[in-house]
Amino acid sequence: MGISVLIAGLFTGLLLGVLGSGGSIITVPALLYLLHVEPKSAIAMGLGIVAVTATITALNHWRRGNVNLKVTAVFGLFGFLGTFAGTRLGVITPVALQLGLFALVMYAAAYRMLRAPKPIVHRSLGSAAVCDVAVSGTEMRMGKIAVHGLAVGMLTGVVGVGGGFLIVPALVLLSGLTMKQAIGTSLSIVAVNSFTGFAGYTGLVQINYLLMGIFTAVAVGGSFLGAMVSNRLSGEMLKRGFAVFLVMVATYILLKSVI
């Protein structure tokens, strides 16, 4: 079990440090199949592990100026509401359905990572028109960010994923953040959602705090290593490799749920 914890924790931290997402997608299967934790406990513990790891990694990004606090506040507030409601639903959801949804989320994450990004088209307008569009556009974007935060929060609560793979592209498209800012801001939102989800499950499912603590410590170390790795490797190569891995793990989860 000791080696399994080290490997799983290190991989979780690496993914959070490199991509700003993917922590829960690795943590929950690792707790389930490597460490043999009961499914609902694995979901709750995964949220706690990612909450701490994402918080520390987000602080590192914030020091570099890559966290937008306004976007974090809007997304985080509605994510908090959605996550808390999702945990209440997750506690009573059949395990087979939760694991099935978890696998579908992994397939969706893999698809997003393999899909080619759409080019962004900029239109030229007159100065007065630009001013009006800028104001209404900001309000519209914040409204969409709030709705997206609520939806991702629900997903976090029910299946135990931080939702970073959904948050990062949403932040780039809806708020106009750069990729580095989107990753840093995503981590801060994932931290809020994960802490809320963990709190929602606390007292309702059994939690092994010692195992959580060891896993989290290794994951935190891995997150700093991931931040250094991200500066040396091709982001496209990392995304494609991770997408293939997601498909393999999701298929394994579905087969285990059926057999």
Rosetta blueprint (number, residue, H / E / L):
1 M L
2 G H
3 I H
4 S H
5 V H
6 L H
7 I H
8 A H
9 G H
10 L H
11 F H
12 T H
13 G H
14 L H
15 L H
16 L H
17 G H
18 V H
19 L H
20 G L
21 S L
22 G L
23 G H
24 S H
25 I H
26 I H
27 T H
28 V H
29 P H
30 A H
31 L H
32 L H
33 Y H
34 L H
35 L L
36 H L
37 V L
38 E L
39 P H
40 K H
41 S H
42 A H
43 I H
44 A H
45 M H
46 G H
47 L H
48 G H
49 I H
50 V H
51 A H
52 V H
53 T H
54 A H
55 T H
56 I H
57 T H
58 A H
59 L H
60 N H
61 H H
62 W H
63 R H
64 R L
65 G L
66 N L
67 V L
68 N L
69 L H
70 K H
71 V H
72 T H
73 A H
74 V H
75 F H
76 G H
77 L H
78 F H
79 G H
80 F H
81 L H
82 G H
83 T H
84 F H
85 A H
86 G H
87 T H
88 R H
89 L H
90 G H
91 V H
92 I H
93 T L
94 P L
95 V H
96 A H
97 L H
98 Q H
99 L H
100 G H
101 L H
102 F H
103 A H
104 L H
105 V H
106 M H
107 Y H
108 A H
109 A H
110 A H
111 Y H
112 R H
113 M H
114 L H
115 R L
116 A L
117 P L
118 K L
119 P L
120 I L
121 V L
122 H L
123 R L
124 S L
125 L L
126 G L
127 S H
128 A H
129 A H
130 V H
131 C H
132 D H
133 V H
134 A H
135 V H
136 S H
137 G H
138 T H
139 E H
140 M H
141 R H
142 M H
143 G H
144 K H
145 I H
146 A H
147 V H
148 H H
149 G H
150 L H
151 A H
152 V H
153 G H
154 M H
155 L H
156 T H
157 G H
158 V H
159 V H
160 G L
161 V L
162 G L
163 G L
164 G H
165 F H
166 L H
167 I H
168 V H
169 P H
170 A H
171 L H
172 V H
173 L H
174 L H
175 S H
176 G L
177 L L
178 T L
179 M H
180 K H
181 Q H
182 A H
183 I H
184 G H
185 T H
186 S H
187 L H
188 S H
189 I H
190 V H
191 A H
192 V H
193 N H
194 S H
195 F H
196 T H
197 G H
198 F H
199 A H
200 G H
201 Y H
202 T E
203 G L
204 L L
205 V E
206 Q L
207 I L
208 N L
209 Y H
210 L H
211 L H
212 M H
213 G H
214 I H
215 F H
216 T H
217 A H
218 V H
219 A H
220 V H
221 G H
222 G H
223 S H
224 F H
225 L H
226 G H
227 A H
228 M H
229 V H
230 S H
231 N L
232 R L
233 L L
234 S L
235 G H
236 E H
237 M H
238 L H
239 K H
240 R H
241 G H
242 F H
243 A H
244 V H
245 F H
246 L H
247 V H
248 M H
249 V H
250 A H
251 T H
252 Y H
253 I H
254 L H
255 L H
256 K H
257 S H
258 V H
259 I L
